Amino acid sequence: MYARSFRVGNKWRTIYGIVARIMGSPVEEIKSRLGVEEVVGSYLKLERAGANLKAKCPFHHEKTASFFVSPARGSFYCFGCGAKGDIFSFVEQMEGVDFKGALRVLAERAGVHLSRFRKEESDSRDRLFAVLEEATQFFEKELGARADARTYLASRGLLPKTSEVWRVGFAPDEWRALRARLSAKGFSDTEMLRAGLIKQSVERKGEPYDVFRNRIMFPIFDSAGRVIAFSGRIFGKEDENTPKYLNTPETELWRKSSALYGIHLAKHKIRERGFALLVEGQMDLLMCHQVGFENAVAASGTALTPEHLDILCRFSENILLAYDADAAGEKAALRAVSAALQKGMAVKIAALSDKGKDPADIIAKSPAEFADGLKNSTHFVKFLLERAAARGETVRERSRLVRAEVLPFVRDVKSAIERAEFVKDIAARLEVREDAVWEDLEKIESSQLPTTNYQLPTNKAQNSALRMLTGIIFCALLLTENERKIDTEKLRKALGAIGAEFLLYISAISADERDTHIFEAEARFGGGEEIPKEVSVLLLHLEKEELERKSVEILNALTVAERGGESEARRKELLTLLQSIRMRIEEIKRLLAE
Ligand SMILES: [Zn+2]
C-alpha cells in the first residue's frame, strides 16, 4: 500500500509541477523540484523511521526524536510540540522569516527565478524591501566614489571583496541626497519614512531629510538575505553630539531584538561547525568572516536577547561569545546567557587577551591570535567565577560575590552533571566544602528569566470537529488493540456512532490537518508500512474529494483559457492534466469497490 502511495506522491509532484508552470505559481514549481527530505535534511540529521524520517525537533528541546518527515506527502510533524507544515513553513519557522523570505530561500535553492512570476510590486511590504534595496545600491555606489572611505576600511583590515559581499556603502554628507535619488525612482516619502530612511523634523515642519549622513553604511539582512535596515558608522570627524553608530529605527521589517546580523550567510556554517560565534559589532563580524570564521553573527543595536537565542539554538546548541570581558559582564548579556543555559545551551566565552580591543582589531593584527582565543575559550560559568573571585579582596567578600553573581547561573545549567562540576570548582576556588556550596545553591533562586516556551498550537477545532478528532483517535485505538488487525465491526460501530458528521468532517479537513492525523496513525501503526486497510480507505476517500475539487478548478481554467483565446498548446496541457486526474479518480473508485 505504502509503496504505491509513495509513487503516487512522486507522480503528484510532477503533476503539480506542470500545474505550476501553467498556472504560474512559484510555490508549486519549487515544491515540484525540492523534496521535503532534502530541505529539512539540510538543517537536521534525519534518520529513517519506516516510510518516514525522524529527527530531534528543532522547535522544542527534546532528548528523543519526535519530529517526523514524510517524503511522500512533502510535510513534517512534531509529536512533541505540534509543529507541522511543508517546506515553506519549515523554512519560515527555522529561519524566522516571513513567507516571502522562505520563498526566496527556497527559490534560490531550487533554481527557480522568482522574477518570472513577479507581478508589479503592489504589496506594501514588497515596496519597503524595494526601497531598502534601492538605498543599498545608492550607498554602494557612493562608496565607490569615496576613496577616503575606502582607505579607512582598508586601514581597518577589510578587503574590498569582503565589503562587496556584505554590501558596505557610504552615505554622503548631505541632507537629502538619498531622498532625492529614491523619489526619482518613484518612492514616496511615506515609504521612505516607513523604511526608516528619512525623518521629519518635529519642530520645523520642513521637508523630511536623510537619517544617515556622512556614515559608512552596513546593511542588515534578514535570514533570506534581503536588506531590512542599516547600521551607519560615523566617518571622519567624531564629535560628542553625533552617535558613533546609528541604526535604523525599528520598522515593520526590522526588530532589533530578533534580527541577527550575518545570519543569512552564517546559518549553514553554524550547523557545520557545531557552534555560533557571537561578536558585538559589524566590523568584528566582517573580519571574522573574512578570515574564515563564517559562523559568526552579531546582535545589532542591542544586547543578545532570548529571541536571538531561539533562532540560534535551531542551528546549534553551542554558542561562543567573542566579547570583551566588560561587555560580557553587562546585565543584558548576562540575561541572555542565563536564558541560554536554561534552554540547555552551552555558552562559552573566548579568551581574548588584548583587553579593550575588539575582535576586528585583533584579527587585523593577527588572525592566529584570535583563533587561539577561541580555542582557549572557557565555559561562561567559569568565566563568571574567575571574575567574581578576582574582585573580592577577602574570603568573605569573594563568597558573597560568588553567591550573588555565579550561583544563579549554576542553577540555570540544565545538566545535573555539569552543575555538580561547577559546584566542585566553586568549592575549590573559595576553599570551602562542597556541601556548603550545595546548601547555598538550594537557597538561591535561578536567575529566573522566562524562557520562551513553544506553545502547542491551540486546537481551533470546536465542538463537532473535536468530536471527530476523538473519533479518529478512537479508531486508531481500536486498531492497536487488535494487534493492527482491524475489527471492522467495531470500527463501523464507532463511525456509525459519530454519524454522517464524521464524513463531512473528513471531507472538509484541510491538507494540513489531514497530515497530522496520518502522522499520528503512522506512528501508531509502525512507520506507515502497515497502515491497516480501513485507514487507507479513508485516505482514498480524501484523495478523491481533493481530486474532484481540483478537476473543477481545471475546468474553470479551461473555460477562461477558451474565452481568453489562449494558445492551443495550453488548452491541450490543461486537458491532459484533467484526463490524468479523472483516471486517478476512476482508479480510486475501483480500489474502493474492492
Ligand atoms: Zn517539536
Residues whose N, C-alpha, C, O or C-beta is under 5 A from the ligand:
A	BS01	ZN	C57 F59 H60 C78 G80 C81 G82 A83
